[in-house]
């Protein structure tokens, strides 16, 4: 009987330790302060700017850049040509293309071209 109580208490202690940081971050996310732990009062300003402000535009811009790089890679452009066209570094283009290939589970640009033409 005592071991059951201890097991339940141990389980609850673990759950509290696991979920308390998440709860703290949730509470502190509803503030105007941009630094975690600096409470300036309740506000949904950060969440509003997340969905309507510059962050959304930058995320959409990143999506369009990724799509454009994938299409140019399918047209057999070199990394250097893509970088010059889009104003990016060659290493950035290499990284984005490797991410695209990994996300789509294809091994090469030729496989990417076949994937796009499906």
N, C-alpha and C positions, 0 to 999 in steps of 0.2 A: 504494500500500500504506500509506504513512504517513498519507494523508488519511482512509483507512478507520479507522485506529486513532484518529486525532484526532476523527473524527466519533462513534465509539463512546464515547470518553472524555468528549466534550462532552455526549452524551446521558445518560450515567451521572451526570455532575455535575449536570445539570438535574433528573434524577429525585431525586437525593439532596436537592437544595435544595427541591424541591417537597414531598417526603414527610417530611422530617425534622421540620418543625413539627407535623405530624399525629402522628407517633410520640411526640414530646415531650409533647403534650397527652394522648395515650393513657396514657403512663406516669404523668404527674402526676395523672390522674383517679382513680387507685387510691390515694387518701390520705384521711385524715380532715380535712385542712385544707380550708378553703373558699376559699382564695386560691391561684391557680395559682403554682407555683414554691416553695411552702412545704411541703416534704416532711416529714410527721410519721410516716411508716411506712406499710407496705402495709395497705390496708383496702378492703373493698367496701361500707362503711357508706353512702357517698353514693349508690351504685347501689341499695342495698336501700331507702333512704328514697325514692328516685325512684319505685319501683314499688309501695311499700306505704305510704308516709307521706302527708304533707300535700300534696305536689306533685300526686300523683295525684288527690286529692280536689279540688284547685283546678282541675285540667284537666277533670275530669268536670263540675264546677260551671260552668265556662266553656262547655262543650259544651251543657249544659242551658239556660243563659242564652241562647246563640245560637239554639237550637231554639225556645225560648219567644218570643224577639223575632221570629223568622221567622213563627211561627204568628200572633202578634198583628198583625204587619204584613199578613198575608194577610187578616185580619178587618177591614181598613181602619182600624185604630187610627192616630192621629197619632203622630209621634215624641214629642210632649209627653206624650200619654196613656201610651205605653209606658214612658217615663222615669219618670213618676210612679208607675206600677204596680210597676216593678221596682226603684225606688230608685237609678236611674242618671241621669247628666246627658243632656241632649238631644243634645249633641255625641257622646257615647259611643254612643247609639242610632243616630245618623246613620252613624257610622263602621262599626258592626257591620252595619247593613242594607246599606251599600255593599259591604262585604266579602262578605256573603251573596249579593248580586246578582252580583258578579264571580265568585265561586266556582262558582255554578250557571249562569253564562253567560246570565243573563236581564237585560233592560234596565229593567224597572219592577216595581212591586208587583203590577200586574195579571198580568204574565208569571210572577211568582213564584207567584201564586195558581193559575194554570193548571199550573205545574210541580208544585205540591203535589197538585193534584187528578188528576194522571196516574195 
